[in-house]
Amino acid sequence: MIFFVDAEVEKIFFLGDTVGYFPEPVNAIELLLSVQASCLLGNHDAMLIERIEIDERKDRVYQIRKTRDKSPCRYLQQMATWLPYLQLQIDSKKILMVHGSPWNPLNEYVYPDADLKNFARLPFDFIFMGHTHRPFIRKSGDVTLVNVGSCGLPRDQGNLASCAIFDTETGERNIHRIPFNAENLIKQYGNAIHSSVVSCLRRESHQIVGKMVAR
């Protein structure tokens, strides 16, 4: 997600899962570092640094073990300093950023159709989440919930990367969708990505969440 003030990007926050699915993890890590993004730890990242166990069956899709072999130690050490959540107060707004959920920061999925009533009692104005790869904006009481979706492997419309832009002064928040050529990506990586990843990239949705952004 991105914070911006007066239409200029001020800070980039990455809500976790730098690695997984694709065979070029170092490029993703170095891109985040080059833009000085503040990074949260995702469950894939936690698997990479051996903080949680890797499910053998799922790793055929995730490719975490292969990723570890390609990742320099300095990047693994840096990831080990990341947390799966971050609390901020900016322009009088109380903000929580979390990879999963406030109750299970690494592993709980909060989907667009989830029952969100328990979020209303939390002491935040805004909660930004990732993990599901499915973007949405909803309210629970006075708490605004934003799932930023995925910029790498969207699970609603496969060829539309997703991020959130948040104006800390006005409280305006929007999901932005950026088209990319999924077929070229499939052709580029071939058998280096799992068939289920190919299916995600080719997935189509009848309802697109967010504002389209021309490249």
Buried (B, 14 or more C-beta within 10 A) or exposed (E): BBBBBEEEEEBBBBBBBBBBBBBBBEEBBEEBEEEEBBBBBBBBBBBBBEBBEBEEEEBEBBBBEBBBEEBEEEBBEBBBEBBBBBEBEBEEBBBBBBBBBBEBBBBBBBEBEBEBEEBEEBEBBBBBBBBBBBBBBBEBEEBBBBBBBBBBBBBBBBBBBBBBBBBBEEEEBEBBBBEBEBEEBBEEBEEEBBEEBBEBBEBEEEEBBBEEEEE
